[in-house]
Amino acid sequence: ITEFLTSLRFVHLPAAVLYTMSIRPSGLPPIQDVAPEGGFKKIDTIRSSFPRRGPKGWQLWAGSATLIAYGFYQIGQTNIENNKEKMHERKARYGILPILQAEADREYLEREYVNLKKRSGDNEGRKWLGGWSQSL
């Protein structure tokens, strides 16, 4: 055995340890954890001693239905409020619509005037091009 252990490089351990590693350090029998004399006290398993387990099934259903109904009510109220806000914005746009339409008409007429000048061959319409000259 000594040759085998030496081959496994256990040389640094003392010989007494090599031969007694699996033996208990004392000659006493092992101590086991066992029940006390007379046994453990009885566990009270009667249903009444435990606390209630929670609400009954119908109470869960009623609470859930109430919360869902309240949620739908809140969604409806929010939709009504959003519709009022959109109507208010729409009325404001309707109020300034003539001003916006007049501005769009003015821009349109300016573009048409420039296009008309370009088509008629007048250099005034092409001033913005810089060094342009008519050579058709």
Backbone hydrogen bonds, N-H to C=O, Kabsch-Sander energy under -0.5 kcal/mol:
donor,donor_aa,acceptor,acceptor_aa,energy
5,L,1,I,-3.0
6,T,2,T,-2.4
7,S,3,E,-2.1
8,L,4,F,-1.1
9,R,6,T,-1.5
10,F,5,L,-2.0
13,L,10,F,-1.5
18,L,14,P,-1.8
19,Y,15,A,-1.6
20,T,16,A,-0.9
21,M,17,V,-0.6
23,I,20,T,-0.9
32,Q,30,P,-0.5
34,V,32,Q,-0.8
39,G,36,P,-2.4
45,T,43,I,-0.9
49,S,46,I,-1.4
50,F,46,I,-0.5
50,F,47,R,-1.0
60,L,56,K,-1.9
61,W,57,G,-2.3
62,A,58,W,-2.5
63,G,59,Q,-2.5
64,S,60,L,-2.5
65,A,61,W,-2.8
66,T,62,A,-2.3
67,L,63,G,-2.4
68,I,64,S,-2.6
69,A,65,A,-2.5
70,Y,66,T,-2.4
71,G,67,L,-2.2
72,F,68,I,-2.4
73,Y,69,A,-2.2
74,Q,70,Y,-2.4
75,I,71,G,-2.2
76,G,72,F,-2.4
77,Q,73,Y,-2.4
78,T,74,Q,-2.4
79,N,75,I,-2.4
80,I,76,G,-2.2
81,E,77,Q,-2.3
82,N,78,T,-2.6
83,N,79,N,-2.3
84,K,80,I,-2.1
85,E,81,E,-2.1
86,K,82,N,-2.5
87,M,83,N,-2.3
88,H,84,K,-2.2
89,E,85,E,-2.3
90,R,86,K,-2.6
91,K,87,M,-2.5
92,A,88,H,-2.0
93,R,89,E,-2.2
94,Y,90,R,-2.4
95,G,91,K,-1.7
96,I,92,A,-1.4
97,L,93,R,-0.7
100,L,96,I,-2.2
101,Q,97,L,-2.8
102,A,98,P,-2.2
103,E,99,I,-2.1
104,A,100,L,-2.3
105,D,101,Q,-2.5
106,R,102,A,-2.2
107,E,103,E,-2.2
108,Y,104,A,-2.2
109,L,105,D,-2.6
110,E,106,R,-2.2
111,R,107,E,-2.2
112,E,108,Y,-2.5
113,Y,109,L,-2.3
114,V,110,E,-2.1
115,N,111,R,-2.4
116,L,112,E,-2.5
117,K,113,Y,-2.2
118,K,114,V,-2.1
119,R,115,N,-2.3
120,S,116,L,-1.8
121,G,117,K,-0.7
121,G,118,K,-0.7
122,D,117,K,-1.3
125,G,122,D,-0.9
126,R,123,N,-1.1
127,K,124,E,-1.0
129,L,126,R,-1.7
130,G,127,K,-1.9
131,G,129,L,-0.7
132,W,130,G,-1.1
135,S,133,S,-0.6
